[in-house]
Amino acid sequence: MSTIPDRDQDLIQFAVDHAEPWVQNAAQIGIPPAAAAQFGTLMNEAQIAFNAARAAREASKAATVTQETALKNLRNAASDLVKLIRAFAPTTSDPAKVYATALIPPPADPQRNQPPTAATNLKASLDATTGEIKVSWKATQDEPGTSYIVKRRTSGGSFVFLGVATGRKSFVDTTIPAGVTQLEYVVQPQRARLTGPESAILTVRFGPGGAGSANVAFSTETNDNASNTANNNNKLVSSTTTTSTRRLVA
């Protein structure tokens, strides 16, 4: 065990207990009188510094409590005033002006936190020259930043990714398989990380000879089938039939 204490407060107490006896008995214990006197001076300086540091820590704790209380009061007051402004703004003829004058942003549009709505009124048109099919649709709510994933499947197959329409509500399918007799399309909206429901299935049918043949019948049909799984309960929404001479891209 060390003779000199490790803890600061214990060290000071050690000095208090030994300083005077060492000065008074310097010759008897073999230390220079000047060294004993200097030890007493250092003891006084250390004790003053220790007490000052402890007082500063206590003052800092008190100041921290005072600061936290003041900041809490300020935050509560700011929150109360913003609530009053937000409640007042909708009652005026120009809410945006109220928010601008108050230098606070308007409330976030809750609709932006919801997935985009499903595409509706899917239609297909045939380019008789190129054989390309243009799929178009409408949006119930045309939210900014919404893009549309277009998927396609052949008869009996699974839906596969075809492309993305950004900034428009149409998509041109330039990869029609030759000889196909039926294609089905669905459109699914997305905005940022939010994905909306798939649309009803748009069915495109080709007449005798299939895609790529001349004078083929081209018909479309939209089935209200939100899950896009084949079943016998599809509701026919619309159906159109046209006949044209065309060349289809293989």
C-alpha positions as CSV (number, residue, x, y, z in Angstrom):
1,M,0.0,0.0,0.0
2,S,1.4,3.4,-1.0
3,T,2.2,5.9,1.7
4,I,1.0,8.8,-0.5
5,P,-2.8,8.5,-1.1
6,D,-4.0,8.3,-4.7
7,R,-7.3,10.2,-4.3
8,D,-7.0,14.0,-4.5
9,Q,-8.9,14.7,-1.4
10,D,-7.0,12.1,0.6
11,L,-3.7,13.6,-0.7
12,I,-4.7,17.1,0.6
13,Q,-5.6,15.6,4.0
14,F,-2.3,13.9,4.1
15,A,-0.5,17.2,3.5
16,V,-2.6,18.9,6.1
17,D,-1.7,16.3,8.7
18,H,2.0,16.3,7.9
19,A,2.9,19.9,6.9
20,E,3.2,21.4,10.3
21,P,4.9,18.4,12.0
22,W,7.5,18.3,9.2
23,V,8.2,22.0,9.5
24,Q,8.6,21.8,13.3
25,N,10.7,18.6,13.2
26,A,12.6,19.0,10.0
27,A,16.0,18.4,11.6
28,Q,14.8,15.4,13.6
29,I,13.3,13.7,10.5
30,G,16.1,14.5,8.1
31,I,14.5,17.0,5.7
32,P,15.7,20.5,4.9
33,P,13.7,23.2,6.7
34,A,13.2,25.0,3.4
35,A,11.8,21.9,1.7
36,A,9.4,21.4,4.6
37,A,8.2,25.0,4.4
38,Q,7.7,24.7,0.6
39,F,5.6,21.6,1.2
40,G,3.3,23.6,3.4
41,T,3.0,26.3,0.7
42,L,2.2,23.7,-2.0
43,M,-0.4,22.2,0.4
44,N,-2.2,25.5,0.7
45,E,-2.1,26.1,-3.1
46,A,-3.5,22.6,-3.8
47,Q,-6.2,23.0,-1.2
48,I,-7.3,26.3,-2.7
49,A,-7.3,25.0,-6.2
50,F,-9.2,21.8,-5.2
51,N,-11.9,23.8,-3.4
52,A,-12.2,26.2,-6.4
53,A,-12.6,23.3,-8.9
54,R,-15.2,21.7,-6.7
55,A,-17.1,24.9,-6.4
56,A,-16.9,25.4,-10.2
57,R,-18.4,21.9,-10.8
58,E,-21.2,22.6,-8.4
59,A,-21.9,25.9,-10.2
60,S,-21.7,24.1,-13.5
61,K,-24.4,21.6,-12.4
62,A,-26.6,24.4,-11.3
63,A,-26.0,26.4,-14.5
64,T,-26.9,23.3,-16.5
65,V,-30.2,22.8,-14.7
66,T,-31.0,26.5,-15.2
67,Q,-30.1,26.2,-18.9
68,E,-32.2,23.1,-19.4
69,T,-35.2,24.8,-17.7
70,A,-34.9,27.9,-19.9
71,L,-34.6,25.9,-23.1
72,K,-37.6,23.7,-22.1
73,N,-39.7,26.9,-21.5
74,L,-38.5,28.4,-24.8
75,R,-39.4,25.1,-26.7
76,N,-42.8,24.9,-25.2
77,A,-43.5,28.6,-26.0
78,A,-42.4,28.1,-29.6
79,S,-44.5,25.0,-30.0
80,D,-47.6,26.8,-28.6
81,L,-47.2,29.7,-30.9
82,V,-46.6,27.5,-34.0
83,K,-49.8,25.7,-33.1
84,L,-51.7,29.0,-33.0
85,I,-50.3,30.0,-36.4
86,R,-51.2,26.7,-38.0
87,A,-54.7,26.9,-36.6
88,F,-55.1,30.5,-37.7
89,A,-53.7,30.1,-41.3
90,P,-56.5,27.9,-42.7
91,T,-59.1,30.4,-41.6
92,T,-57.6,33.1,-43.8
93,S,-58.0,33.7,-47.5
94,D,-54.2,33.2,-48.1
95,P,-52.8,30.6,-45.7
96,A,-49.5,30.5,-47.6
97,K,-49.0,34.2,-46.9
98,V,-49.5,33.6,-43.2
99,Y,-46.9,30.9,-43.2
100,A,-44.4,33.0,-45.2
101,T,-44.9,36.0,-42.8
102,A,-44.4,33.7,-39.8
103,L,-41.3,32.2,-41.4
104,I,-42.5,28.6,-40.8
105,P,-43.3,25.9,-43.4
106,P,-46.9,25.0,-44.1
107,P,-48.1,21.6,-42.8
108,A,-46.9,18.6,-44.9
109,D,-49.5,17.3,-47.3
110,P,-50.8,14.1,-45.7
111,Q,-51.4,12.7,-49.2
112,R,-47.7,12.7,-49.8
113,N,-47.2,10.1,-47.0
114,Q,-49.7,7.8,-48.7
115,P,-49.0,5.4,-51.6
116,P,-50.0,6.7,-55.0
117,T,-53.4,5.7,-56.3
118,A,-53.9,3.0,-58.9
119,A,-53.9,3.8,-62.6
120,T,-57.3,3.6,-64.3
121,N,-58.8,3.6,-67.8
122,L,-56.1,1.5,-69.3
123,K,-56.2,1.6,-73.1
124,A,-54.0,0.2,-75.9
125,S,-53.6,1.5,-79.5
126,L,-51.8,-0.2,-82.4
127,D,-49.3,1.5,-84.7
128,A,-50.1,-0.3,-88.0
129,T,-46.8,0.7,-89.5
130,T,-44.4,-0.4,-86.7
131,G,-46.5,-2.9,-84.9
132,E,-45.8,-1.2,-81.6
133,I,-48.5,-1.0,-78.9
134,K,-49.0,2.1,-76.9
135,V,-50.5,1.6,-73.5
136,S,-52.0,4.7,-71.9
137,W,-53.9,5.3,-68.6
138,K,-55.3,7.9,-66.3
139,A,-54.3,8.7,-62.7
140,T,-57.0,9.3,-60.1
141,Q,-54.7,11.7,-58.3
142,D,-51.8,12.9,-60.4
143,E,-49.3,13.4,-57.6
144,P,-46.0,15.1,-58.6
145,G,-43.0,12.7,-58.7
146,T,-45.1,9.6,-59.5
147,S,-43.7,7.2,-62.1
148,Y,-45.4,4.1,-63.4
149,I,-44.0,0.5,-63.7
150,V,-45.4,-1.3,-66.7
151,K,-45.5,-5.1,-66.7
152,R,-46.6,-7.6,-69.4
153,R,-47.3,-11.2,-69.7
154,T,-48.2,-13.6,-72.5
155,S,-51.1,-16.0,-72.3
156,G,-50.4,-18.4,-69.4
157,G,-47.2,-16.7,-68.4
158,S,-46.2,-14.5,-65.4
159,F,-46.0,-10.8,-65.4
160,V,-42.5,-9.5,-66.1
161,F,-41.1,-6.0,-65.9
162,L,-41.4,-4.1,-69.2
163,G,-40.3,-0.5,-68.3
164,V,-41.0,2.6,-66.3
165,A,-42.9,5.7,-67.5
166,T,-41.7,8.9,-65.8
167,G,-43.4,12.2,-66.4
168,R,-46.1,10.7,-68.6
169,K,-49.1,8.4,-68.5
170,S,-48.3,6.2,-71.5
171,F,-45.8,3.6,-72.5
172,V,-44.8,2.2,-75.9
173,D,-44.2,-1.5,-76.1
174,T,-41.7,-2.1,-78.9
175,T,-40.9,-5.7,-78.1
176,I,-44.1,-7.6,-79.2
177,P,-43.3,-11.3,-79.6
178,A,-44.0,-12.5,-83.2
179,G,-47.0,-14.9,-83.4
180,V,-48.4,-14.1,-80.0
181,T,-52.2,-14.2,-79.8
182,Q,-52.7,-12.4,-76.5
183,L,-50.8,-10.0,-74.2
184,E,-51.8,-8.6,-70.8
185,Y,-50.6,-5.4,-69.2
186,V,-50.7,-3.9,-65.7
187,V,-49.5,-0.6,-64.5
188,Q,-48.3,0.1,-61.0
189,P,-47.6,3.6,-59.6
190,Q,-44.6,4.4,-57.4
191,R,-43.4,7.6,-55.7
192,A,-40.1,7.6,-53.8
193,R,-40.3,4.5,-51.6
194,L,-44.1,4.2,-51.8
195,T,-45.6,1.8,-54.2
196,G,-49.3,1.8,-55.1
197,P,-51.7,-1.0,-56.2
198,E,-51.6,-2.5,-59.6
199,S,-54.2,-1.5,-62.1
200,A,-56.8,-3.7,-63.7
201,I,-55.5,-6.0,-66.3
202,L,-55.5,-4.7,-69.9
203,T,-55.8,-7.6,-72.3
204,V,-54.8,-7.2,-76.0
205,R,-55.8,-10.0,-78.4
206,F,-54.7,-10.6,-82.0
207,G,-56.8,-12.4,-84.6
208,P,-55.9,-15.2,-87.0
209,G,-52.1,-15.6,-87.5
210,G,-51.2,-13.8,-84.3
211,A,-48.9,-10.8,-83.9
212,G,-46.8,-10.1,-87.0
213,S,-49.5,-11.2,-89.5
214,A,-51.3,-9.0,-92.0
215,N,-55.0,-8.0,-91.7
216,V,-55.1,-9.3,-88.1
217,A,-57.9,-8.3,-85.7
218,F,-56.7,-6.2,-82.7
219,S,-58.9,-6.1,-79.7
220,T,-58.5,-4.9,-76.1
221,E,-60.3,-5.7,-72.9
222,T,-59.8,-4.3,-69.4
223,N,-60.7,-6.6,-66.5
224,D,-61.2,-5.4,-63.0
225,N,-58.8,-7.8,-61.3
226,A,-56.8,-6.0,-58.7
227,S,-54.8,-9.1,-57.7
228,N,-53.9,-9.8,-61.3
229,T,-54.3,-13.5,-60.8
230,A,-56.2,-15.6,-63.4
231,N,-59.7,-16.4,-62.2
232,N,-63.2,-16.7,-63.6
233,N,-64.6,-13.7,-61.8
234,N,-63.1,-10.9,-63.8
235,K,-65.4,-7.9,-64.4
236,L,-65.3,-6.6,-67.9
237,V,-64.7,-2.9,-67.8
238,S,-64.2,-2.1,-71.5
239,S,-63.7,-3.8,-74.8
240,T,-62.8,-2.5,-78.2
241,T,-62.0,-4.2,-81.5
242,T,-60.2,-2.9,-84.6
243,T,-58.8,-4.5,-87.7
244,S,-55.7,-3.3,-89.5
245,T,-52.9,-4.3,-91.8
246,R,-49.7,-4.1,-89.9
247,R,-46.2,-5.3,-89.5
248,L,-45.2,-6.2,-86.0
249,V,-41.7,-6.1,-84.5
250,A,-40.5,-9.6,-83.8
